[in-house]
């Protein structure tokens, strides 16, 4: 990996690509969506822009979440 390379992730809310450092990582914990602030929670995660609109859209998109988490 090149030095200074920043990973890019796709937001599950709006579908736009952003730098992973600018996004929130969300994981499913006991059936609830929680933000992985410390980037240390296990399991599959989804990425979402740090804004309420994307977060809400993501939370409403149950089908998409189920697919993302392979439920
Ligand atoms: Zn977004």
PDB file of the backbone (N, CA, C, O) and the ligand in Angstrom, with CONECT records:
HET     ZN  A 101       1
ATOM      1  N   UNK A   1       0.843  -1.209   0.000  1.00  0.00           N
ATOM      2  CA  UNK A   1       0.000   0.000   0.000  1.00  0.00           C
ATOM      3  C   UNK A   1       0.878   1.259   0.000  1.00  0.00           C
ATOM      4  O   UNK A   1       1.849   1.369   0.749  1.00  0.00           O
ATOM      5  N   UNK A   2       0.506   2.179  -0.848  1.00  0.00           N
ATOM      6  CA  UNK A   2       1.281   3.420  -0.934  1.00  0.00           C
ATOM      7  C   UNK A   2       1.161   4.240   0.330  1.00  0.00           C
ATOM      8  O   UNK A   2       0.137   4.213   1.013  1.00  0.00           O
ATOM      9  N   UNK A   3       2.198   4.955   0.624  1.00  0.00           N
ATOM     10  CA  UNK A   3       2.132   5.811   1.798  1.00  0.00           C
ATOM     11  C   UNK A   3       1.173   6.966   1.531  1.00  0.00           C
ATOM     12  O   UNK A   3       1.187   7.559   0.453  1.00  0.00           O
ATOM     13  N   UNK A   4       0.363   7.270   2.496  1.00  0.00           N
ATOM     14  CA  UNK A   4      -0.589   8.355   2.315  1.00  0.00           C
ATOM     15  C   UNK A   4      -1.860   7.888   1.629  1.00  0.00           C
ATOM     16  O   UNK A   4      -2.763   8.680   1.362  1.00  0.00           O
ATOM     17  N   UNK A   5      -1.921   6.593   1.346  1.00  0.00           N
ATOM     18  CA  UNK A   5      -3.141   6.077   0.728  1.00  0.00           C
ATOM     19  C   UNK A   5      -4.266   6.082   1.760  1.00  0.00           C
ATOM     20  O   UNK A   5      -4.097   5.642   2.897  1.00  0.00           O
ATOM     21  N   UNK A   6      -5.401   6.585   1.334  1.00  0.00           N
ATOM     22  CA  UNK A   6      -6.555   6.594   2.231  1.00  0.00           C
ATOM     23  C   UNK A   6      -7.640   5.729   1.614  1.00  0.00           C
ATOM     24  O   UNK A   6      -8.025   5.941   0.464  1.00  0.00           O
ATOM     25  N   UNK A   7      -8.134   4.759   2.366  1.00  0.00           N
ATOM     26  CA  UNK A   7      -9.181   3.890   1.824  1.00  0.00           C
ATOM     27  C   UNK A   7     -10.477   4.640   1.578  1.00  0.00           C
ATOM     28  O   UNK A   7     -10.836   5.560   2.313  1.00  0.00           O
ATOM     29  N   UNK A   8     -11.165   4.227   0.533  1.00  0.00           N
ATOM     30  CA  UNK A   8     -12.441   4.845   0.182  1.00  0.00           C
ATOM     31  C   UNK A   8     -13.548   3.846   0.436  1.00  0.00           C
ATOM     32  O   UNK A   8     -13.417   2.666   0.110  1.00  0.00           O
ATOM     33  N   UNK A   9     -14.630   4.312   1.013  1.00  0.00           N
ATOM     34  CA  UNK A   9     -15.767   3.438   1.308  1.00  0.00           C
ATOM     35  C   UNK A   9     -17.028   4.017   0.687  1.00  0.00           C
ATOM     36  O   UNK A   9     -17.128   5.216   0.428  1.00  0.00           O
ATOM     37  N   UNK A  10     -17.975   3.137   0.458  1.00  0.00           N
ATOM     38  CA  UNK A  10     -19.248   3.574  -0.108  1.00  0.00           C
ATOM     39  C   UNK A  10     -20.280   3.711   1.001  1.00  0.00           C
ATOM     40  O   UNK A  10     -20.455   2.809   1.820  1.00  0.00           O
ATOM     41  N   UNK A  11     -20.950   4.835   1.014  1.00  0.00           N
ATOM     42  CA  UNK A  11     -21.984   5.075   2.013  1.00  0.00           C
ATOM     43  C   UNK A  11     -23.211   4.227   1.697  1.00  0.00           C
ATOM     44  O   UNK A  11     -23.677   4.201   0.557  1.00  0.00           O
ATOM     45  N   UNK A  12     -23.730   3.540   2.699  1.00  0.00           N
ATOM     46  CA  UNK A  12     -24.917   2.702   2.507  1.00  0.00           C
ATOM     47  C   UNK A  12     -26.177   3.549   2.449  1.00  0.00           C
ATOM     48  O   UNK A  12     -27.244   3.063   2.074  1.00  0.00           O
ATOM     49  N   UNK A  13     -26.053   4.802   2.818  1.00  0.00           N
ATOM     50  CA  UNK A  13     -27.219   5.675   2.781  1.00  0.00           C
ATOM     51  C   UNK A  13     -27.422   6.283   1.405  1.00  0.00           C
ATOM     52  O   UNK A  13     -28.490   6.148   0.807  1.00  0.00           O
ATOM     53  N   UNK A  14     -26.392   6.951   0.908  1.00  0.00           N
ATOM     54  CA  UNK A  14     -26.533   7.677  -0.355  1.00  0.00           C
ATOM     55  C   UNK A  14     -25.796   7.012  -1.507  1.00  0.00           C
ATOM     56  O   UNK A  14     -26.008   7.372  -2.665  1.00  0.00           O
ATOM     57  N   UNK A  15     -24.933   6.049  -1.206  1.00  0.00           N
ATOM     58  CA  UNK A  15     -24.226   5.348  -2.267  1.00  0.00           C
ATOM     59  C   UNK A  15     -23.004   6.081  -2.792  1.00  0.00           C
ATOM     60  O   UNK A  15     -22.367   5.625  -3.742  1.00  0.00           O
ATOM     61  N   UNK A  16     -22.672   7.209  -2.184  1.00  0.00           N
ATOM     62  CA  UNK A  16     -21.509   7.961  -2.649  1.00  0.00           C
ATOM     63  C   UNK A  16     -20.239   7.446  -2.003  1.00  0.00           C
ATOM     64  O   UNK A  16     -20.243   6.923  -0.888  1.00  0.00           O
ATOM     65  N   UNK A  17     -19.160   7.611  -2.736  1.00  0.00           N
ATOM     66  CA  UNK A  17     -17.878   7.172  -2.196  1.00  0.00           C
ATOM     67  C   UNK A  17     -17.191   8.322  -1.486  1.00  0.00           C
ATOM     68  O   UNK A  17     -17.137   9.447  -1.984  1.00  0.00           O
ATOM     69  N   UNK A  18     -16.674   8.014  -0.321  1.00  0.00           N
ATOM     70  CA  UNK A  18     -15.960   9.006   0.471  1.00  0.00           C
ATOM     71  C   UNK A  18     -14.769   8.353   1.132  1.00  0.00           C
ATOM     72  O   UNK A  18     -14.631   7.129   1.134  1.00  0.00           O
ATOM     73  N   UNK A  19     -13.904   9.192   1.697  1.00  0.00           N
ATOM     74  CA  UNK A  19     -12.776   8.672   2.442  1.00  0.00           C
ATOM     75  C   UNK A  19     -13.290   7.993   3.706  1.00  0.00           C
ATOM     76  O   UNK A  19     -14.171   8.512   4.392  1.00  0.00           O
ATOM     77  N   UNK A  20     -12.730   6.832   4.001  1.00  0.00           N
ATOM     78  CA  UNK A  20     -13.178   6.085   5.175  1.00  0.00           C
ATOM     79  C   UNK A  20     -13.015   6.913   6.444  1.00  0.00           C
ATOM     80  O   UNK A  20     -13.793   6.776   7.388  1.00  0.00           O
ATOM     81  N   UNK A  21     -12.014   7.760   6.459  1.00  0.00           N
ATOM     82  CA  UNK A  21     -11.758   8.578   7.650  1.00  0.00           C
ATOM     83  C   UNK A  21     -12.859   9.607   7.890  1.00  0.00           C
ATOM     84  O   UNK A  21     -13.012  10.120   8.998  1.00  0.00           O
ATOM     85  N   UNK A  22     -13.626   9.903   6.836  1.00  0.00           N
ATOM     86  CA  UNK A  22     -14.695  10.899   6.974  1.00  0.00           C
ATOM     87  C   UNK A  22     -16.020  10.253   7.318  1.00  0.00           C
ATOM     88  O   UNK A  22     -17.029  10.933   7.502  1.00  0.00           O
ATOM     89  N   UNK A  23     -16.007   8.922   7.404  1.00  0.00           N
ATOM     90  CA  UNK A  23     -17.271   8.231   7.572  1.00  0.00           C
ATOM     91  C   UNK A  23     -17.397   7.527   8.917  1.00  0.00           C
ATOM     92  O   UNK A  23     -16.418   7.305   9.629  1.00  0.00           O
ATOM     93  N   UNK A  24     -18.618   7.192   9.228  1.00  0.00           N
ATOM     94  CA  UNK A  24     -18.883   6.436  10.445  1.00  0.00           C
ATOM     95  C   UNK A  24     -18.977   4.970  10.062  1.00  0.00           C
ATOM     96  O   UNK A  24     -19.567   4.631   9.036  1.00  0.00           O
ATOM     97  N   UNK A  25     -18.403   4.106  10.871  1.00  0.00           N
ATOM     98  CA  UNK A  25     -18.548   2.675  10.635  1.00  0.00           C
ATOM     99  C   UNK A  25     -19.622   2.174  11.588  1.00  0.00           C
ATOM    100  O   UNK A  25     -19.569   2.412  12.795  1.00  0.00           O
ATOM    101  N   UNK A  26     -20.592   1.478  11.024  1.00  0.00           N
ATOM    102  CA  UNK A  26     -21.679   0.970  11.848  1.00  0.00           C
ATOM    103  C   UNK A  26     -21.653  -0.542  11.840  1.00  0.00           C
ATOM    104  O   UNK A  26     -21.469  -1.165  10.794  1.00  0.00           O
ATOM    105  N   UNK A  27     -21.835  -1.126  13.001  1.00  0.00           N
ATOM    106  CA  UNK A  27     -21.900  -2.582  13.082  1.00  0.00           C
ATOM    107  C   UNK A  27     -23.189  -2.973  13.785  1.00  0.00           C
ATOM    108  O   UNK A  27     -23.809  -2.177  14.491  1.00  0.00           O
ATOM    109  N   UNK A  28     -23.572  -4.225  13.570  1.00  0.00           N
ATOM    110  CA  UNK A  28     -24.782  -4.722  14.184  1.00  0.00           C
ATOM    111  C   UNK A  28     -24.402  -5.388  15.497  1.00  0.00           C
ATOM    112  O   UNK A  28     -23.631  -6.347  15.518  1.00  0.00           O
ATOM    113  N   UNK A  29     -24.949  -4.872  16.591  1.00  0.00           N
ATOM    114  CA  UNK A  29     -24.658  -5.442  17.894  1.00  0.00           C
ATOM    115  C   UNK A  29     -25.954  -5.780  18.594  1.00  0.00           C
ATOM    116  O   UNK A  29     -26.730  -4.897  18.960  1.00  0.00           O
ATOM    117  N   UNK A  30     -26.180  -7.062  18.775  1.00  0.00           N
ATOM    118  CA  UNK A  30     -27.401  -7.547  19.407  1.00  0.00           C
ATOM    119  C   UNK A  30     -28.654  -6.978  18.743  1.00  0.00           C
ATOM    120  O   UNK A  30     -29.607  -6.575  19.410  1.00  0.00           O
ATOM    121  N   UNK A  31     -28.622  -6.959  17.417  1.00  0.00           N
ATOM    122  CA  UNK A  31     -29.788  -6.535  16.661  1.00  0.00           C
ATOM    123  C   UNK A  31     -29.933  -5.039  16.484  1.00  0.00           C
ATOM    124  O   UNK A  31     -30.849  -4.580  15.802  1.00  0.00           O
ATOM    125  N   UNK A  32     -29.032  -4.268  17.094  1.00  0.00           N
ATOM    126  CA  UNK A  32     -29.121  -2.814  16.973  1.00  0.00           C
ATOM    127  C   UNK A  32     -27.909  -2.284  16.211  1.00  0.00           C
ATOM    128  O   UNK A  32     -26.808  -2.830  16.277  1.00  0.00           O
ATOM    129  N   UNK A  33     -28.159  -1.210  15.495  1.00  0.00           N
ATOM    130  CA  UNK A  33     -27.091  -0.593  14.733  1.00  0.00           C
ATOM    131  C   UNK A  33     -26.324   0.367  15.652  1.00  0.00           C
ATOM    132  O   UNK A  33     -26.893   1.320  16.184  1.00  0.00           O
ATOM    133  N   UNK A  34     -25.058   0.106  15.823  1.00  0.00           N
ATOM    134  CA  UNK A  34     -24.284   0.992  16.692  1.00  0.00           C
ATOM    135  C   UNK A  34     -23.056   1.488  15.946  1.00  0.00           C
ATOM    136  O   UNK A  34     -22.511   0.798  15.085  1.00  0.00           O
ATOM    137  N   UNK A  35     -22.637   2.680  16.288  1.00  0.00           N
ATOM    138  CA  UNK A  35     -21.469   3.246  15.634  1.00  0.00           C
ATOM    139  C   UNK A  35     -20.200   2.726  16.297  1.00  0.00           C
ATOM    140  O   UNK A  35     -20.056   2.706  17.519  1.00  0.00           O
ATOM    141  N   UNK A  36     -19.297   2.308  15.429  1.00  0.00           N
ATOM    142  CA  UNK A  36     -18.032   1.752  15.902  1.00  0.00           C
ATOM    143  C   UNK A  36     -17.014   2.894  16.008  1.00  0.00           C
ATOM    144  O   UNK A  36     -16.135   3.041  15.158  1.00  0.00           O
ATOM    145  N   UNK A  37     -17.149   3.681  17.049  1.00  0.00           N
ATOM    146  CA  UNK A  37     -16.300   4.866  17.225  1.00  0.00           C
ATOM    147  C   UNK A  37     -14.818   4.532  17.234  1.00  0.00           C
ATOM    148  O   UNK A  37     -14.001   5.217  16.619  1.00  0.00           O
ATOM    149  N   UNK A  38     -14.502   3.491  17.931  1.00  0.00           N
ATOM    150  CA  UNK A  38     -13.078   3.169  18.076  1.00  0.00           C
ATOM    151  C   UNK A  38     -12.561   2.236  16.998  1.00  0.00           C
ATOM    152  O   UNK A  38     -11.401   1.825  17.024  1.00  0.00           O
ATOM    153  N   UNK A  39     -13.429   1.901  16.050  1.00  0.00           N
ATOM    154  CA  UNK A  39     -13.054   1.008  14.956  1.00  0.00           C
ATOM    155  C   UNK A  39     -12.489  -0.301  15.493  1.00  0.00           C
ATOM    156  O   UNK A  39     -11.507  -0.830  14.971  1.00  0.00           O
ATOM    157  N   UNK A  40     -13.115  -0.808  16.531  1.00  0.00           N
ATOM    158  CA  UNK A  40     -12.586  -2.038  17.113  1.00  0.00           C
ATOM    159  C   UNK A  40     -13.647  -3.115  17.290  1.00  0.00           C
ATOM    160  O   UNK A  40     -13.339  -4.218  17.743  1.00  0.00           O
ATOM    161  N   UNK A  41     -14.887  -2.810  16.940  1.00  0.00           N
ATOM    162  CA  UNK A  41     -15.933  -3.812  17.106  1.00  0.00           C
ATOM    163  C   UNK A  41     -15.803  -4.900  16.046  1.00  0.00           C
ATOM    164  O   UNK A  41     -15.470  -4.622  14.894  1.00  0.00           O
ATOM    165  N   UNK A  42     -16.068  -6.129  16.443  1.00  0.00           N
ATOM    166  CA  UNK A  42     -15.939  -7.244  15.511  1.00  0.00           C
ATOM    167  C   UNK A  42     -17.127  -7.341  14.563  1.00  0.00           C
ATOM    168  O   UNK A  42     -18.158  -6.700  14.765  1.00  0.00           O
ATOM    169  N   UNK A  43     -16.965  -8.138  13.546  1.00  0.00           N
ATOM    170  CA  UNK A  43     -18.073  -8.408  12.643  1.00  0.00           C
ATOM    171  C   UNK A  43     -18.098  -7.501  11.430  1.00  0.00           C
ATOM    172  O   UNK A  43     -17.239  -6.637  11.256  1.00  0.00           O
ATOM    173  N   UNK A  44     -19.090  -7.716  10.606  1.00  0.00           N
ATOM    174  CA  UNK A  44     -19.236  -6.944   9.386  1.00  0.00           C
ATOM    175  C   UNK A  44     -19.694  -5.543   9.734  1.00  0.00           C
ATOM    176  O   UNK A  44     -20.501  -5.339  10.642  1.00  0.00           O
ATOM    177  N   UNK A  45     -19.168  -4.589   9.002  1.00  0.00           N
ATOM    178  CA  UNK A  45     -19.594  -3.223   9.237  1.00  0.00           C
ATOM    179  C   UNK A  45     -20.069  -2.573   7.959  1.00  0.00           C
ATOM    180  O   UNK A  45     -19.715  -3.011   6.865  1.00  0.00           O
ATOM    181  N   UNK A  46     -20.864  -1.538   8.090  1.00  0.00           N
ATOM    182  CA  UNK A  46     -21.244  -0.751   6.930  1.00  0.00           C
ATOM    183  C   UNK A  46     -20.759   0.668   7.190  1.00  0.00           C
ATOM    184  O   UNK A  46     -20.611   1.098   8.334  1.00  0.00           O
ATOM    185  N   UNK A  47     -20.521   1.375   6.108  1.00  0.00           N
ATOM    186  CA  UNK A  47     -20.057   2.740   6.258  1.00  0.00           C
ATOM    187  C   UNK A  47     -21.151   3.710   5.882  1.00  0.00           C
ATOM    188  O   UNK A  47     -21.975   3.439   5.008  1.00  0.00           O
ATOM    189  N   UNK A  48     -21.148   4.840   6.550  1.00  0.00           N
ATOM    190  CA  UNK A  48     -22.187   5.834   6.334  1.00  0.00           C
ATOM    191  C   UNK A  48     -21.589   7.217   6.525  1.00  0.00           C
ATOM    192  O   UNK A  48     -20.734   7.412   7.388  1.00  0.00           O
ATOM    193  N   UNK A  49     -22.038   8.186   5.718  1.00  0.00           N
ATOM    194  CA  UNK A  49     -21.568   9.567   5.871  1.00  0.00           C
ATOM    195  C   UNK A  49     -21.950  10.040   7.268  1.00  0.00           C
ATOM    196  O   UNK A  49     -22.910   9.558   7.869  1.00  0.00           O
ATOM    197  N   UNK A  50     -21.180  10.986   7.762  1.00  0.00           N
ATOM    198  CA  UNK A  50     -21.494  11.518   9.083  1.00  0.00           C
ATOM    199  C   UNK A  50     -22.533  12.625   8.977  1.00  0.00           C
ATOM    200  O   UNK A  50     -22.258  13.778   9.308  1.00  0.00           O
ATOM    201  N   UNK A  51     -23.705  12.277   8.523  1.00  0.00           N
ATOM    202  CA  UNK A  51     -24.791  13.254   8.560  1.00  0.00           C
ATOM    203  C   UNK A  51     -26.104  12.515   8.780  1.00  0.00           C
ATOM    204  O   UNK A  51     -26.237  11.336   8.451  1.00  0.00           O
ATOM    205  N   UNK A  52     -27.068  13.234   9.343  1.00  0.00           N
ATOM    206  CA  UNK A  52     -28.314  12.612   9.760  1.00  0.00           C
ATOM    207  C   UNK A  52     -29.097  12.024   8.591  1.00  0.00           C
ATOM    208  O   UNK A  52     -29.753  10.990   8.723  1.00  0.00           O
ATOM    209  N   UNK A  53     -29.017  12.699   7.441  1.00  0.00           N
ATOM    210  CA  UNK A  53     -29.785  12.247   6.299  1.00  0.00           C
ATOM    211  C   UNK A  53     -29.375  10.839   5.879  1.00  0.00           C
ATOM    212  O   UNK A  53     -30.219   9.961   5.700  1.00  0.00           O
ATOM    213  N   UNK A  54     -28.085  10.643   5.728  1.00  0.00           N
ATOM    214  CA  UNK A  54     -27.599   9.326   5.306  1.00  0.00           C
ATOM    215  C   UNK A  54     -27.862   8.295   6.387  1.00  0.00           C
ATOM    216  O   UNK A  54     -28.234   7.158   6.098  1.00  0.00           O
ATOM    217  N   UNK A  55     -27.670   8.694   7.613  1.00  0.00           N
ATOM    218  CA  UNK A  55     -27.865   7.783   8.738  1.00  0.00           C
ATOM    219  C   UNK A  55     -29.320   7.307   8.796  1.00  0.00           C
ATOM    220  O   UNK A  55     -29.588   6.124   9.002  1.00  0.00           O
ATOM    221  N   UNK A  56     -30.243   8.237   8.611  1.00  0.00           N
ATOM    222  CA  UNK A  56     -31.663   7.888   8.634  1.00  0.00           C
ATOM    223  C   UNK A  56     -32.015   6.988   7.462  1.00  0.00           C
ATOM    224  O   UNK A  56     -32.741   6.004   7.603  1.00  0.00           O
ATOM    225  N   UNK A  57     -31.481   7.352   6.298  1.00  0.00           N
ATOM    226  CA  UNK A  57     -31.784   6.573   5.104  1.00  0.00           C
ATOM    227  C   UNK A  57     -31.265   5.151   5.289  1.00  0.00           C
ATOM    228  O   UNK A  57     -31.921   4.179   4.915  1.00  0.00           O
ATOM    229  N   UNK A  58     -30.099   5.054   5.863  1.00  0.00           N
ATOM    230  CA  UNK A  58     -29.500   3.744   6.093  1.00  0.00           C
ATOM    231  C   UNK A  58     -30.344   2.927   7.058  1.00  0.00           C
ATOM    232  O   UNK A  58     -30.583   1.739   6.837  1.00  0.00           O
ATOM    233  N   UNK A  59     -30.793   3.573   8.131  1.00  0.00           N
ATOM    234  CA  UNK A  59     -31.559   2.840   9.138  1.00  0.00           C
ATOM    235  C   UNK A  59     -32.918   2.402   8.617  1.00  0.00           C
ATOM    236  O   UNK A  59     -33.482   1.409   9.079  1.00  0.00           O
ATOM    237  N   UNK A  60     -33.444   3.159   7.643  1.00  0.00           N
ATOM    238  CA  UNK A  60     -34.735   2.788   7.069  1.00  0.00           C
ATOM    239  C   UNK A  60     -34.586   1.678   6.050  1.00  0.00           C
ATOM    240  O   UNK A  60     -35.536   0.957   5.748  1.00  0.00           O
ATOM    241  N   UNK A  61     -33.393   1.554   5.530  1.00  0.00           N
ATOM    242  CA  UNK A  61     -33.134   0.570   4.479  1.00  0.00           C
ATOM    243  C   UNK A  61     -32.834  -0.808   5.072  1.00  0.00           C
ATOM    244  O   UNK A  61     -31.720  -1.324   4.977  1.00  0.00           O
ATOM    245  N   UNK A  62     -33.871  -1.382   5.685  1.00  0.00           N
ATOM    246  CA  UNK A  62     -33.686  -2.655   6.392  1.00  0.00           C
ATOM    247  C   UNK A  62     -33.230  -3.775   5.465  1.00  0.00           C
ATOM    248  O   UNK A  62     -32.399  -4.610   5.822  1.00  0.00           O
ATOM    249  N   UNK A  63     -33.802  -3.765   4.261  1.00  0.00           N
ATOM    250  CA  UNK A  63     -33.448  -4.812   3.313  1.00  0.00           C
ATOM    251  C   UNK A  63     -31.966  -4.734   2.960  1.00  0.00           C
ATOM    252  O   UNK A  63     -31.256  -5.739   2.923  1.00  0.00           O
ATOM    253  N   UNK A  64     -31.532  -3.516   2.704  1.00  0.00           N
ATOM    254  CA  UNK A  64     -30.139  -3.313   2.356  1.00  0.00           C
ATOM    255  C   UNK A  64     -29.218  -3.707   3.498  1.00  0.00           C
ATOM    256  O   UNK A  64     -28.150  -4.280   3.284  1.00  0.00           O
ATOM    257  N   UNK A  65     -29.647  -3.393   4.716  1.00  0.00           N
ATOM    258  CA  UNK A  65     -28.845  -3.735   5.885  1.00  0.00           C
ATOM    259  C   UNK A  65     -28.755  -5.238   6.063  1.00  0.00           C
ATOM    260  O   UNK A  65     -27.696  -5.781   6.375  1.00  0.00           O
ATOM    261  N   UNK A  66     -29.888  -5.903   5.858  1.00  0.00           N
ATOM    262  CA  UNK A  66     -29.888  -7.358   6.002  1.00  0.00           C
ATOM    263  C   UNK A  66     -28.913  -7.982   5.031  1.00  0.00           C
ATOM    264  O   UNK A  66     -28.213  -8.944   5.348  1.00  0.00           O
ATOM    265  N   UNK A  67     -28.885  -7.411   3.838  1.00  0.00           N
ATOM    266  CA  UNK A  67     -27.965  -7.944   2.841  1.00  0.00           C
ATOM    267  C   UNK A  67     -26.519  -7.650   3.268  1.00  0.00           C
ATOM    268  O   UNK A  67     -25.633  -8.498   3.164  1.00  0.00           O
ATOM    269  N   UNK A  68     -26.320  -6.434   3.745  1.00  0.00           N
ATOM    270  CA  UNK A  68     -24.968  -6.042   4.139  1.00  0.00           C
ATOM    271  C   UNK A  68     -24.447  -6.925   5.272  1.00  0.00           C
ATOM    272  O   UNK A  68     -23.268  -7.274   5.321  1.00  0.00           O
ATOM    273  N   UNK A  69     -25.342  -7.267   6.160  1.00  0.00           N
ATOM    274  CA  UNK A  69     -24.920  -8.073   7.320  1.00  0.00           C
ATOM    275  C   UNK A  69     -25.198  -9.560   7.124  1.00  0.00           C
ATOM    276  O   UNK A  69     -24.964 -10.373   8.018  1.00  0.00           O
ATOM    277  N   UNK A  70     -25.696  -9.895   5.951  1.00  0.00           N
ATOM    278  CA  UNK A  70     -25.969 -11.301   5.604  1.00  0.00           C
ATOM    279  C   UNK A  70     -26.889 -11.985   6.605  1.00  0.00           C
ATOM    280  O   UNK A  70     -26.598 -13.073   7.102  1.00  0.00           O
ATOM    281  N   UNK A  71     -27.994 -11.330   6.885  1.00  0.00           N
ATOM    282  CA  UNK A  71     -28.961 -11.924   7.808  1.00  0.00           C
ATOM    283  C   UNK A  71     -29.969 -12.749   7.013  1.00  0.00           C
ATOM    284  O   UNK A  71     -30.878 -13.340   7.595  1.00  0.00           O
TER     285      UNK A  71
HETATM  286 ZN    ZN A 101     -24.056   9.171   2.487  1.00  0.00          ZN
END
